[in-house]
Amino acid sequence: MANHKTKLAAFCSGSGTNFQALFHAINERDLPAEFTLCLSNRSECGAITFARANGVPTLHLSEKQYDTSDEFAAAMLEALEEHQVDIILLAGYLRMVPRKVVDAYSMKMLNIHPALLPKFGGPGMYGIAVHKAVLEAGEKETGATIHYVDAEYDKGPLLLQRAVPVKPGDTPERLAERVLACEHQLYPDALEKLLIGSTR
């Protein structure tokens, strides 16, 4: 069907700047996709606020709301089915996605990581901790990676990477700003590649 749009869910925990970049890129690049859900483990966050302001359905879903992990996974799968989600985009989602959901969306779930995987990935490697580790290791470059999500943190197959130079005198905060600017370009590029098989 020529007018079919791939239905996307954004999973977020914070400000959701990558979600915002993706949302705007869909319109600017005329990509055949639309967000039908923004899911967060927090009842209020920047991503939820942005989604509401732009007509994207929102859902607060946390494992704390359920007695068992199986119930939590079932509720997440039910919500994804209800919103007819084809692809999940993790955009600053700081929780482990339940294994049943990962399995159900095998090669249909992407995550963005603020380093050049496989370096500086795994448990605890998120936010400013990544950039501190990069500087402490004396790396000459870092960057951002888009990868498919599997059962292990930051281990899924890579889709797209882009390097960012480490500059003399960089602080973790300064480096984080430049990597985030790269992320805001890279994630839309990765989505475009996934949807229509090309990159900019």
Backbone hydrogen bonds in HBPLUS format (Angstrom, degrees):
<---DONOR---> <-ACCEPTOR-->    atom                        ^
c    i                          cat <-CA-CA->   ^        H-A-AA   ^      H-
h    n   atom  resd res      DA  || num        DHA   H-A  angle D-A-AA Bond
n    s   type  num  typ     dist DA aas  dist angle  dist       angle   num
A0004-HIS N   A0001-MET O   3.20 MM   3  5.52 167.3  2.21 115.6 118.3     1
A0006-THR N   A0032-PRO O   2.89 MM  26  6.23 162.3  1.92 141.1 135.1     2
A0034-GLU N   A0006-THR O   2.95 MM  28  6.35 149.1  2.05 161.7 161.0     3
A0086-ASP N   A0007-LYS O   2.76 MM  79  5.20 159.5  1.80 134.8 142.0     4
A0087-ILE N   A0007-LYS O   3.17 MM  80  6.56 159.0  2.22 156.8 161.8     5
A0008-LEU N   A0034-GLU O   2.82 MM  26  5.89 162.7  1.85 154.1 155.9     6
A0036-THR N   A0008-LEU O   2.87 MM  28  5.85 161.5  1.91 156.9 160.0     7
A0009-ALA N   A0087-ILE O   2.99 MM  78  6.45 148.2  2.09 154.6 161.6     8
A0089-LEU N   A0009-ALA O   2.78 MM  80  6.07 167.2  1.80 171.9 176.5     9
A0010-ALA N   A0037-LEU O   2.96 MM  27  6.40 156.9  2.01 151.0 154.7    10
A0039-LEU N   A0010-ALA O   2.80 MM  29  6.18 155.9  1.86 162.3 170.0    11
A0011-PHE N   A0089-LEU O   3.03 MM  78  6.25 159.9  2.07 142.2 145.7    12
A0091-ALA N   A0011-PHE O   2.84 MM  80  5.83 173.2  1.85 160.6 162.9    13
A0012-CYS N   A0039-LEU O   2.91 MM  27  6.32 159.8  1.96 161.5 168.3    14
A0013-SER N   A0092-GLY O   2.92 MM  79  5.76 121.8  2.27 121.4 125.1    15
A0047-ALA N   A0014-GLY O   3.01 MM  33  6.20 155.8  2.07 159.9 152.8    16
A0020-GLN N   A0016-GLY O   2.92 MM   4  6.23 157.2  1.97 151.7 158.1    17
A0021-ALA N   A0017-THR O   2.92 MM   4  6.15 153.3  1.99 140.5 147.7    18
A0022-LEU N   A0018-ASN O   2.92 MM   4  6.14 156.1  1.97 147.2 153.2    19
A0023-PHE N   A0019-PHE O   2.85 MM   4  6.06 163.5  1.88 152.9 157.7    20
A0024-HIS N   A0020-GLN O   2.98 MM   4  6.19 167.9  2.00 153.9 156.0    21
A0025-ALA N   A0021-ALA O   2.96 MM   4  6.02 153.0  2.04 140.9 149.2    22
A0026-ILE N   A0022-LEU O   3.04 MM   4  6.26 150.6  2.13 152.6 158.3    23
A0028-GLU N   A0024-HIS O   2.89 MM   4  6.15 170.6  1.90 157.1 160.2    24
A0029-ARG N   A0025-ALA O   2.77 MM   4  5.60 160.6  1.81 148.7 153.1    25
A0031-LEU N   A0026-ILE O   2.97 MM   5  4.88 148.4  2.07 133.4 142.6    26
A0030-ASP N   A0027-ASN O   3.31 MM   3  4.97 147.2  2.42  91.8 101.3    27
A0033-ALA N   A0031-LEU O   2.80 MM   2  5.59 138.4  1.97 106.7  94.0    28
A0038-CYS N   A0057-PRO O   2.80 MM  19  6.22 138.1  1.97 152.0 165.6    29
A0059-LEU N   A0038-CYS O   2.98 MM  21  6.34 141.5  2.13 156.9 154.6    30
A0040-SER N   A0059-LEU O   2.95 MM  19  6.37 159.9  1.99 163.9 168.3    31
A0061-LEU N   A0040-SER O   2.87 MM  21  6.05 158.7  1.91 150.3 157.3    32
A0049-THR N   A0045-CYS O   3.06 MM   4  6.36 164.6  2.08 158.2 162.7    33
A0050-PHE N   A0046-GLY O   2.93 MM   4  6.14 160.8  1.97 150.0 154.9    34
A0051-ALA N   A0047-ALA O   2.90 MM   4  6.11 161.8  1.94 148.4 153.8    35
A0052-ARG N   A0048-ILE O   2.95 MM   4  6.18 168.5  1.96 154.8 157.3    36
A0053-ALA N   A0049-THR O   3.06 MM   4  6.23 157.2  2.11 145.9 152.3    37
A0054-ASN N   A0050-PHE O   3.08 MM   4  6.26 126.3  2.38 141.7 155.5    38
A0054-ASN N   A0051-ALA O   3.04 MM   3  5.17 140.5  2.20 100.4 112.1    39
A0056-VAL N   A0051-ALA O   2.87 MM   5  4.79 163.9  1.90 144.2 140.9    40
A0055-GLY N   A0052-ARG O   3.38 MM   3  5.30 169.7  2.39 106.3 105.7    41
A0065-GLN N   A0062-SER O   2.99 MM   3  5.63 162.8  2.02 117.2 122.7    42
A0066-TYR N   A0063-GLU O   3.11 MM   3  5.55 167.3  2.13 115.4 119.0    43
A0072-PHE N   A0068-THR O   3.19 MM   4  6.51 156.2  2.25 144.7 151.2    44
A0073-ALA N   A0069-SER O   2.92 MM   4  6.14 162.6  1.95 148.7 152.9    45
A0074-ALA N   A0070-ASP O   2.92 MM   4  6.08 157.2  1.98 144.7 151.3    46
A0075-ALA N   A0071-GLU O   2.97 MM   4  6.17 153.9  2.04 145.7 152.2    47
A0076-MET N   A0072-PHE O   3.02 MM   4  6.29 154.2  2.09 148.6 155.7    48
A0077-LEU N   A0073-ALA O   2.93 MM   4  6.18 162.7  1.97 152.8 157.2    49
A0078-GLU N   A0074-ALA O   2.91 MM   4  6.05 151.9  1.99 143.1 151.4    50
A0079-ALA N   A0075-ALA O   3.00 MM   4  6.21 154.7  2.07 143.4 149.6    51
A0080-LEU N   A0076-MET O   3.00 MM   4  6.25 158.4  2.04 149.3 155.3    52
A0081-GLU N   A0077-LEU O   2.94 MM   4  6.12 153.2  2.01 145.2 152.3    53
A0082-GLU N   A0078-GLU O   2.87 MM   4  6.05 157.3  1.92 145.7 152.6    54
A0083-HIS N   A0079-ALA O   3.03 MM   4  6.24 149.9  2.13 145.5 152.3    55
A0085-VAL N   A0080-LEU O   2.92 MM   5  5.27 167.9  1.93 159.1 159.2    56
A0084-GLN N   A0081-GLU O   2.99 MM   3  4.79 159.1  2.03 102.4 107.6    57
A0088-ILE N   A0108-LYS O   2.93 MM  20  6.40 158.9  1.97 154.7 159.6    58
A0110-LEU N   A0088-ILE O   2.88 MM  22  6.35 157.8  1.93 161.9 164.8    59
A0090-LEU N   A0110-LEU O   2.78 MM  20  6.00 175.2  1.78 162.8 162.2    60
A0101-VAL N   A0098-PRO O   2.96 MM   3  5.40 128.6  2.23 108.7 122.0    61
A0102-VAL N   A0098-PRO O   3.00 MM   4  6.38 159.3  2.04 154.2 160.9    62
A0103-ASP N   A0099-ARG O   2.85 MM   4  6.07 161.5  1.88 153.8 158.4    63
A0104-ALA N   A0100-LYS O   3.03 MM   4  6.12 151.5  2.12 133.5 141.4    64
A0105-TYR N   A0101-VAL O   2.97 MM   4  6.14 139.7  2.13 144.9 155.0    65
A0108-LYS N   A0105-TYR O   2.82 MM   3  4.88 149.4  1.92 134.6 128.8    66
A0149-VAL N   A0109-MET O   2.91 MM  40  5.61 152.1  1.98 148.4 150.3    67
A0111-ASN N   A0147-HIS O   2.86 MM  36  5.53 150.5  1.95 157.3 167.1    68
A0147-HIS N   A0111-ASN O   3.00 MM  36  5.53 160.3  2.04 154.3 160.7    69
A0113-HIS N   A0145-THR O   2.85 MM  32  5.21 156.2  1.91 151.8 159.3    70
A0145-THR N   A0113-HIS O   2.92 MM  32  5.21 156.7  1.98 152.5 159.2    71
A0119-LYS N   A0116-LEU O   3.09 MM   3  5.74 138.3  2.27 133.2 126.8    72
A0125-MET N   A0122-GLY O   3.05 MM   3  5.61 159.1  2.09 135.9 140.6    73
A0130-VAL N   A0127-GLY O   3.21 MM   3  6.02 146.4  2.33 119.3 125.1    74
A0132-LYS N   A0128-ILE O   3.00 MM   4  6.28 156.5  2.06 156.8 164.0    75
A0133-ALA N   A0129-ALA O   3.05 MM   4  6.18 159.0  2.09 143.0 148.4    76
A0134-VAL N   A0130-VAL O   2.98 MM   4  6.29 152.8  2.06 147.9 155.6    77
A0135-LEU N   A0131-HIS O   3.08 MM   4  6.28 164.6  2.11 146.5 149.7    78
A0136-GLU N   A0132-LYS O   2.89 MM   4  6.08 161.7  1.93 152.8 158.6    79
A0137-ALA N   A0133-ALA O   2.99 MM   4  6.08 139.4  2.16 140.3 150.1    80
A0139-GLU N   A0134-VAL O   3.31 MM   5  5.78 168.2  2.32 164.5 161.2    81
A0138-GLY N   A0135-LEU O   3.04 MM   3  5.17 155.5  2.10 103.8 111.6    82
A0166-VAL N   A0140-LYS O   2.93 MM  26  5.19 172.3  1.94 130.5 128.3    83
A0142-THR N   A0164-VAL O   2.77 MM  22  5.16 174.0  1.78 160.9 161.6    84
A0164-VAL N   A0142-THR O   2.70 MM  22  5.16 159.1  1.74 126.1 127.4    85
A0144-ALA N   A0162-ARG O   3.00 MM  18  5.62 153.1  2.08 154.0 162.6    86
A0162-ARG N   A0144-ALA O   3.05 MM  18  5.62 152.0  2.14 156.0 160.5    87
A0146-ILE N   A0160-LEU O   2.76 MM  14  5.17 168.1  1.78 164.5 165.5    88
A0159-LEU N   A0146-ILE O   2.80 MM  13  5.52 170.8  1.80 153.6 152.3    89
A0160-LEU N   A0146-ILE O   3.24 MM  14  5.17 161.8  2.27 137.1 139.6    90
A0148-TYR N   A0157-PRO O   2.81 MM   9  5.39 164.3  1.83 164.5 164.3    91
A0170-ASP N   A0167-LYS O   3.06 MM   3  5.53 147.1  2.17 142.7 139.6    92
A0175-LEU N   A0171-THR O   2.94 MM   4  6.13 168.2  1.96 161.1 164.2    93
A0176-ALA N   A0172-PRO O   2.87 MM   4  5.95 150.7  1.95 140.0 148.9    94
A0177-GLU N   A0173-GLU O   3.09 MM   4  6.37 149.6  2.19 143.7 150.3    95
A0178-ARG N   A0174-ARG O   3.33 MM   4  6.70 157.2  2.38 146.3 150.8    96
A0179-VAL N   A0175-LEU O   2.95 MM   4  6.21 160.4  1.99 155.8 161.7    97
A0180-LEU N   A0176-ALA O   2.87 MM   4  5.98 156.9  1.92 147.5 154.2    98
A0181-ALA N   A0177-GLU O   3.07 MM   4  6.32 152.7  2.15 142.6 149.5    99
A0182-CYS N   A0178-ARG O   3.14 MM   4  6.41 148.6  2.24 139.1 147.3   100
A0182-CYS N   A0179-VAL O   3.08 MM   3  4.98 116.7  2.49  92.2 107.9   101
A0183-GLU N   A0179-VAL O   2.84 MM   4  6.19 152.8  1.91 149.2 157.4   102
A0184-HIS N   A0180-LEU O   3.01 MM   4  6.30 153.9  2.08 150.6 156.0   103
A0185-GLN N   A0182-CYS O   3.09 MM   3  5.40 144.6  2.22 106.1 116.2   104
A0186-LEU N   A0182-CYS O   2.84 MM   4  6.02 162.2  1.87 155.7 161.9   105
A0187-TYR N   A0183-GLU O   2.93 MM   4  5.83 176.9  1.93 156.2 156.1   106
A0189-ASP N   A0185-GLN O   3.20 MM   4  6.38 153.5  2.27 142.4 150.4   107
A0190-ALA N   A0186-LEU O   2.82 MM   4  6.10 154.3  1.88 153.4 160.5   108
A0191-LEU N   A0187-TYR O   2.92 MM   4  6.22 158.1  1.97 152.8 158.9   109
A0192-GLU N   A0188-PRO O   2.90 MM   4  6.09 160.4  1.93 148.9 154.3   110
A0193-LYS N   A0189-ASP O   2.90 MM   4  6.16 155.2  1.97 145.8 152.9   111
A0194-LEU N   A0190-ALA O   2.88 MM   4  6.13 154.9  1.94 147.3 154.3   112
A0195-LEU N   A0191-LEU O   2.87 MM   4  6.08 154.3  1.93 151.0 157.9   113
A0196-ILE N   A0192-GLU O   2.82 MM   4  5.83 172.2  1.83 156.1 158.8   114
A0197-GLY N   A0193-LYS O   2.75 MM   4  4.23 132.7  1.98 116.0 122.9   115
